[in-house]
Amino acid sequence: MKLCHGLTGGIGCGKSTVATLFSELGARIVDTDLIAHQLTQAEGAALPEIRKEFGDVSIAPNGAMDRTKMRQLVFSDATAKKRLEAILHPMIREQAQLLAQSQSDAPYTLVVVPLLFESGRYRDWLHQVIVVDCTEQQQIARTMQRSKLSEAEVRSIMTQQISRNERLRLADAVITNDSQLTNLRLQVEELHSRLIRL
């Protein structure tokens, strides 16, 4: 069985960019954000449970989970966040494992999990965890630009993630995303050649 590695990092650190670079080199990418999206779109496997737990208001007119309403709810109510995670996280992990263990010609699989350390659900079956890192100022600026959130909203999201120092302490490998794409690509290529040799 080929090895599975984790890829994580704080909001705005550039996980998607790094995952794309690894993919271009031949790694298989399993993206848990994409799985979560599939589970909560119209006809998604998580919808019956979400409707049961949160009522019809949690479902948008198009039949998918109402992301805006649920985001507002989980940010204002910690118990709602836990209830939603209790539905989604086991489903996401199960789906990620199935995909990671399916047949592939890729030399290894990278499982992209934004809250990998926070969830405590992935470390037991991942060989190494790679952390994408940048300064907190860069995280805030990039997320504000990308998601059109206010600085206060971005900081609020960051407080729900473990600290940058703790993430770095738990990492098996670190990719620093604080300068040019060429530098990022070099770091990815170097790590890719190390992962192939494992």
C-alpha positions as CSV (number, residue, x, y, z in Angstrom):
1,M,0.0,0.0,0.0
2,K,1.3,3.4,-1.0
3,L,1.9,6.0,1.7
4,C,-0.6,8.7,2.6
5,H,0.6,12.1,3.9
6,G,-1.4,15.0,5.4
7,L,-1.2,18.6,4.2
8,T,-2.5,21.3,6.5
9,G,-2.0,24.9,7.5
10,G,-3.9,27.9,8.9
11,I,-6.5,29.8,6.9
12,G,-4.9,31.8,4.0
13,C,-1.6,29.9,4.2
14,G,-1.9,28.6,0.6
15,K,-2.8,24.9,1.1
16,S,-4.7,24.8,-2.3
17,T,-1.8,26.3,-4.2
18,V,0.7,23.8,-2.6
19,A,-1.7,20.9,-3.3
20,T,-1.9,21.9,-6.9
21,L,1.9,22.0,-7.2
22,F,2.1,18.5,-5.7
23,S,-0.6,17.3,-8.1
24,E,1.4,18.6,-11.1
25,L,4.3,16.4,-9.9
26,G,2.1,13.3,-9.9
27,A,0.8,13.1,-6.3
28,R,-2.8,12.1,-5.8
29,I,-4.7,14.8,-3.9
30,V,-7.7,13.9,-1.6
31,D,-9.2,17.3,-0.6
32,T,-11.5,17.1,2.5
33,D,-13.0,20.5,1.7
34,L,-14.2,19.1,-1.6
35,I,-15.6,16.0,0.1
36,A,-17.4,18.3,2.6
37,H,-18.8,20.3,-0.3
38,Q,-20.1,17.1,-2.0
39,L,-21.7,15.8,1.2
40,T,-23.6,19.1,1.7
41,Q,-24.7,19.8,-1.9
42,A,-28.2,18.9,-3.1
43,E,-28.7,15.1,-2.7
44,G,-25.5,15.0,-0.6
45,A,-25.2,12.2,1.9
46,A,-25.0,14.5,5.0
47,L,-28.2,16.5,4.2
48,P,-30.8,14.2,5.9
49,E,-28.8,14.4,9.2
50,I,-28.3,18.1,8.9
51,R,-32.0,18.7,8.2
52,K,-33.0,16.5,11.1
53,E,-30.5,18.3,13.5
54,F,-31.1,21.9,12.4
55,G,-34.5,21.9,10.6
56,D,-35.5,23.1,7.2
57,V,-33.9,26.5,7.7
58,S,-30.5,24.8,7.2
59,I,-31.4,23.9,3.6
60,A,-31.2,26.5,0.8
61,P,-33.9,26.7,-2.0
62,N,-31.5,24.8,-4.3
63,G,-31.6,21.8,-2.0
64,A,-28.0,22.1,-0.7
65,M,-27.0,23.1,2.8
66,D,-27.4,26.9,3.2
67,R,-23.8,27.7,3.7
68,T,-24.3,31.4,4.7
69,K,-26.9,30.6,7.3
70,M,-24.9,27.7,8.8
71,R,-21.7,29.7,8.8
72,Q,-23.5,32.5,10.8
73,L,-24.9,29.9,13.1
74,V,-21.7,28.0,13.9
75,F,-19.8,31.3,14.4
76,S,-22.3,32.6,16.9
77,D,-23.1,29.3,18.6
78,A,-20.3,26.9,19.7
79,T,-22.7,24.0,20.4
80,A,-24.1,24.3,16.9
81,K,-20.6,24.1,15.5
82,K,-20.0,20.9,17.5
83,R,-23.3,19.4,16.4
84,L,-22.5,20.1,12.7
85,E,-19.0,18.7,13.1
86,A,-20.4,15.6,14.7
87,I,-22.4,14.9,11.5
88,L,-19.8,15.9,9.0
89,H,-16.4,15.0,10.4
90,P,-16.9,11.2,10.6
91,M,-18.4,11.2,7.0
92,I,-15.5,13.3,5.6
93,R,-12.9,11.1,7.3
94,E,-14.5,7.9,6.0
95,Q,-14.7,9.2,2.5
96,A,-11.1,10.5,2.6
97,Q,-9.9,7.1,3.7
98,L,-11.8,5.3,1.0
99,L,-10.3,7.6,-1.7
100,A,-6.8,7.4,-0.2
101,Q,-6.9,3.6,-0.2
102,S,-8.3,3.2,-3.7
103,Q,-6.2,2.0,-6.6
104,S,-3.9,4.7,-8.0
105,D,-0.7,5.0,-10.1
106,A,0.4,8.0,-8.0
107,P,3.6,7.5,-5.9
108,Y,1.8,8.7,-2.8
109,T,-1.4,10.4,-1.7
110,L,-1.7,13.8,0.0
111,V,-4.8,14.3,2.1
112,V,-5.6,18.0,2.5
113,V,-7.2,18.7,5.8
114,P,-7.5,22.3,7.0
115,L,-8.2,21.4,10.7
116,L,-6.0,18.2,10.7
117,F,-4.5,18.7,14.2
118,E,-7.6,20.2,15.6
119,S,-9.9,17.3,14.6
120,G,-7.6,14.6,16.1
121,R,-9.0,12.2,13.5
122,Y,-6.3,11.8,10.8
123,R,-2.9,11.4,12.5
124,D,-3.3,7.7,13.1
125,W,-3.3,6.8,9.4
126,L,-1.1,9.5,7.8
127,H,2.6,8.8,7.5
128,Q,3.8,12.4,7.7
129,V,2.1,15.8,8.1
130,I,3.2,18.7,6.0
131,V,2.4,22.2,7.2
132,V,2.1,25.2,4.9
133,D,3.2,28.2,6.8
134,C,3.2,32.0,6.5
135,T,3.0,35.0,8.8
136,E,-0.3,35.8,10.5
137,Q,-0.3,39.2,8.7
138,Q,-0.1,37.3,5.4
139,Q,-2.9,34.9,6.4
140,I,-5.2,37.9,7.3
141,A,-4.4,39.9,4.1
142,R,-4.8,36.9,1.8
143,T,-8.0,35.7,3.4
144,M,-9.5,39.2,3.4
145,Q,-8.7,39.5,-0.3
146,R,-9.9,36.1,-1.3
147,S,-13.0,35.7,0.8
148,K,-14.0,39.4,1.2
149,L,-14.2,39.0,5.0
150,S,-13.3,41.7,7.5
151,E,-10.1,41.6,9.5
152,A,-12.2,40.9,12.6
153,E,-13.9,37.9,10.9
154,V,-10.6,36.4,9.8
155,R,-9.1,36.8,13.2
156,S,-12.2,35.1,14.7
157,I,-11.6,32.1,12.4
158,M,-7.9,32.0,13.3
159,T,-8.8,31.9,17.0
160,Q,-10.7,28.6,16.4
161,Q,-7.5,27.1,14.8
162,I,-4.5,26.0,16.8
163,S,-1.7,28.6,17.0
164,R,0.9,28.9,14.3
165,N,3.7,27.8,16.8
166,E,1.7,24.7,17.8
167,R,1.2,23.8,14.2
168,L,4.9,24.1,13.4
169,R,5.8,22.1,16.5
170,L,3.5,19.2,15.3
171,A,4.7,19.3,11.7
172,D,6.9,16.6,10.2
173,A,7.8,18.9,7.3
174,V,7.1,22.7,6.7
175,I,6.7,24.5,3.4
176,T,7.1,28.3,3.8
177,N,4.7,30.3,1.6
178,D,5.9,33.8,2.2
179,S,7.5,34.9,-1.1
180,Q,7.4,34.1,-4.8
181,L,5.7,31.1,-6.5
182,T,9.1,30.0,-7.9
183,N,10.4,29.6,-4.3
184,L,7.2,27.7,-3.3
185,R,7.6,25.4,-6.3
186,L,11.2,24.6,-5.4
187,Q,10.3,23.7,-1.9
188,V,7.5,21.4,-3.2
189,E,9.8,19.7,-5.7
190,E,12.4,19.1,-3.0
191,L,9.8,17.6,-0.6
192,H,8.2,15.6,-3.4
193,S,11.5,13.9,-4.2
194,R,12.0,13.0,-0.5
195,L,8.4,11.6,-0.2
196,I,8.9,9.4,-3.3
197,R,12.0,7.9,-1.6
198,L,10.1,6.9,1.6
